[in-house]
Amino acid sequence: MRSLGLIIITLILASCNFNSEQNQQARVIYHPAYATAFRIVEVQGDTLIEILKSGQVIQRESCKKKPQNLAVFSTTHIHYLSQLNLQNTLVATVYGSRVDDSVVRERIRNNQCVNWENAEVSKEQVAVSGAQGILSLPYEGRNWKSFFPEMPVLPMFEYEEQHPLGRAEWLVAVGFFMGKSKQSIEAFKQIENKYMSHKVEQASQPKVAVLAYSGSAWTIAPSQSFWSVLLANAGGTYLGCEGDKSQEYDTEQVIELLNQADVYLEVNYREGDTHFDLNDLNPKLSAYFQTNKKAVFGCNTAMNGFFGPALLEPDVLLLELKNQLSNSNSESKYFQKLNSAN
């Protein structure tokens, strides 16, 4: 029994020593200022992208291969490639009809980029696409690395970032992945500087309710979320739900929230609809705002690029939101002031 105990102790000590050596060998060469789900390290001469969850490393991807042919599983991520002038590396994308980048659209027309019109893509389709690397969408639930262990796969967790600059900072992860590290860092610094130039330090802080409406239900994000950071930087106060996950609200809960708010911002997805006013809201909300005079804004994500260009121009989001909260009459791409129809 004593010998068994000694063996166990020895194994534990050896394991601790091994982990200590690994930690000593990993040198952080890029620590994000805003993003929390990745960092860049160097281990024994190899540059690695570490994917983090609650501060713990859940995956590492080497930057050695620098794929020349890339597949993406979200059109959102094409904008990172556009920022780095890497559109010509794209050989496959989902939802090609939604792509707004002119270079990529031309590649699709010329059959240089496969259009997987929906997200139901098989590993066989990926294999024949000619892709040498993947920007994956963890949200969809498939582990492409398990299908293609030798292929570089970068899981894009930018959607989990709470800070608008954190989402933009994933440009650096893509830059290292594609061999454009210096260019990506410089581009992000420019984005950061523009954003910080519009940040409000002190303001009257109107209370803002932000709800996503699907046509049948409203969803509200937590008090600590993307919207809380963006609104605080724009001079407002976000009224979010408790906990760390989004929640669905019924009409009564929405009305109760609106009674606390000075401003209502509705985020929706109205494809092909360029006109949007108070009468297009849920009838109960339209009636509410007829008798309760509050500022009301809409963000139609299907038409304004909120899940596209906005990712890398958070400064524009910030400036427009700041102007709307201060009752400015300036034009806004992302936040439309809603007036009653004539």
N, C-alpha and C positions, 0 to 999 in steps of 0.2 A: 504493500500500500504506500509506503514511504517513497519507493522508487517511482510509482505512478504519480504521486503528488509532485515530485521533483520534475518529472517530465512535463506535467501540465504547467507548472510555474515557468519552466524554461521556455515552453512554447509561447506563453503569454508575453514574457519578456522579449523574446525574439520578434514577436508580432509588433509590440510597441516600438522596438528599435527600428524595425522595417518601416513603420508608418512615419516615425520621426525622420528617417533618412529621406523618405519620399517627399515629406513636407519641406525639408531643407533643400532638396533638389529643385523643387518647383519655385521659380522666380516670377513674380507678377511683373509683366512688362506693360500692361495696360489695365488700370483699375478704373472702371467707369465712374464718372462723377454723378450720374443720375440713374442709369440702368442698374438693376439689381440681379438680373437673371443670367449674366455672363461676365466673364473676365478673360483676359489673355495672359497666358503664362508660358514660361520656357522651361522645359524639362529635358535635361541631357541633350541640349542643342536643338530640340524640336519645339517649334512654336505650336501651342495648343489653345483651342477655344474651350474653356470650361463652362458648362451649362450648370447653373445653380438653382436650387429650390430651397427656399428658407435658409439661404446661406451655405447649404451643403452641395458639394459637387455631385451631380447625378449623371454626367456624361462628359467625355472629352473627345474632341475631334481635332486631328492633326491638320495643320495648314500646309503640309508639304506638297500635296498634289496640285493645288490651284486649278480646279476644273475649268476647261475651256468650253465645254458644252454643258449647259445647266437646264434642269427642270424645276419648275416652281409649282406649288400647290395652293397658292393664293395670289391673285392678281395684285394685291396690296404690295407684295414683296418686289414686284417689278420696279417699283419706284426707287428702291434702294439701288438696283442695277442702273436705272436711268441716271441717278445722281452721280454714279461713278463711270458713266459712259460705257456700260457693259451690256447694253441691250443685245448686241450681236452674239453674245454667248448663249442666249436663250434658244433652246431647241424644242421645248415643250412647256405648255401652260394649261391650267384648267380655265374654263370660262373665257375663252379667247374673244368672244363677242363683247365682253365687258372691258377689254384692254383699251386704255386711252392713250398709250404711248405710241406715237406715229411710227417710230422705228420698228417696234414689235409688231404692230398691225401690218406693216409692209412685209415683214418676215413671214407672218402667217399667210398673207395673200400669195407669197412666192413659194409656199410650202417649205420654208426653211425652219419653221417653228410649228410643231404639231399642236393643234387645238383640241385638247380634251375638253369638250364643251361642258362636262360636269365633273364632279369630284370622284365619281366611281371609276377609278383608274386601277387597272390590274398591274401586277409586277411584270407581266409579259409586255404590256404596253410601254412601261418604263424602259424595259430592256431593249426594245426595238427602236426607241426614240433617239438613241445615240447619246443620251445624257451621260456625262461623266461625273456629275455631282447633283445634289438635290438641296433646295431650300424647302424643308418640310414644314407642315402645319401640325404641331402636336395636338391641337384641338380636335382634329379629325380622328385621332385615336390609332392610327397605323404607325408602326415602327419600321420605317423604310430601311433603317440600318440592319435590321434582322434579315431583310430580303437581299440586301446588297452590302455585305460586311466589308468589302474592299472599296466601296464607293464612298467618297466624302459626302456626309449628310450633316447639314446644319439645321437643327430644330429651331424655328423662329418663335421665341416666346415674347416678342415685343408687345403683344396684346395684354400681357399680364403686368406691364410696367404702369405704375401710377403717375409718374411724372411725364408730362408731354415731351420733355427733353430726353427722358429715359427711352421712350419709344424711338425717337430720332437717333439716339446713340447706338441703336442696333446697326446703324450704317457702318460703324467701326467693325463690328463682328463680321458683317458681310465683306468688308474691305479686306480684313485679314484672311478670310476664307478664300477670297478670289485673287489674292496677291496684290491688293491695292491698299495696303495698310496706311502708308503715309498720306495718300490722297484722301482716304476716308476720314482720318483724324483731322486733317486740315478743313475738310468740308464740314465736319460736325462742329468744329470750333466757330466757324462762320455762322452756322445755325444758332449755336448757343449765344453768341454775341448779339445777334439780332433779337432773339427772344428776351434776353436780359435788358435790352434797351427799352422794351415796352412794359417791363414788369412794374406793377404798382406796389409801392412800399406802404403807403397809408391811404385809406379811402373810407368812404361812408359805409361801405360793405352792405349793400342791399342783399336781402335773403333771396336765394334763387332755388327754385324747385326744377330739377331736370328729370324728365321721365321719357323713357323710350316706349313708343306706342306701336303695337303690332297690328292694330285693327280690331283686336278683341281683348287685349289686356295691356296694362302698363307695367313697366319694369323700372325699378329704381336701384341705383348703385349704392354701395356702402358710403358711410360718412368719410372714410379714408379711401379715396379712389382718384382716378384720372380727373374727374370733374371737380373734386374738392381742391386739387392743386391748381388746375387751370383757373377756376373762379377766384381763388385766393390771390393768385398773381394778377388777375384782371380787376381786383378791387371788390369782389363780391364774397358772399358767404354761402356755401353749399348746404342744402338741407337733404342729407342722405339718410339711409336706413341704418339701423343698428346691425352689429355683426360685421363679418368680413366677406359676405356673399350678397349678390344682388337678390332682390325679392320682388315678387309680383304683388301689385296693389289692385284692389277693386275700386269701384267708383267712390265709395264712401271714404276710403283711405286717401284717395287722391284729393278729394275735396277738403278733407281735414288738413292735408299737407299744404294745399293752396291757400288756406286761411292763414297759415303762418308766413307765407311767402310774399315778397314784393314783386317778384318776377317769375314768370313761367316759361321754360324752354322745353319744347317738345321735339324729341329726336325720333324721326321715323324713316321709312323707306318707301317712297312713293315713286315707283318707276314710271318714267315718261310724263310725270306731272310737274310742269314748270310753274304753275300758279297754285298758291296755297294761302288760304286766309282763315279767319276765325271760324267761318262757316264749315270749313273742312275738318275741324276738330270733332271729336266725339260729341254728339248732340248735347249730352249733359254738361260737357265743359263749355261748349258754345253758349249755352244758356247761362252758365255760371258767370262767364266773362261779360255777358250783357249787363249784369247787375253789379258785378264786382270789378271795378276798373283797375286792372293791373297791367303791367307791361307783359306782352306775350310775344315770344319769338319761336320760329320753327327752324329746324335743321333737317333738310331732306337729304339724307345720306346717299340716296340713289342717284341724285343729280348734281351734287356739289363737290364730289371728290373727298368727302370727309374721311373715307377709308382708303384714299389714294394719295394725292399730292399733299394733303394736310399733314400726313405723317412726317414729312420732311420740311414743312413750313409751319411749325407750331407757333412761330412768331406772328404769322398772319392770323391764326386762330385767336391768339392772345389779344392782338391789337383790335380785331373786329369785336371781340366780346367786350373788351374794355370800352370801346366806343359805344356799343349798344347799352351797356350799363350806365353810361354817363349821358344817355339820351342824345347822342350824336346822330345827325342825319346823314352820315357818310355811307357810301355804298358798302355792302357786305356780301361776300361770296358764300360764307358758311352759315350765317345767322340772319334769317329774314324776319323783319318785323311784320307781324300779322295784323292786318286791318280788316275791319268788317267789309264784306262785299257790298257794292253799291246796289 
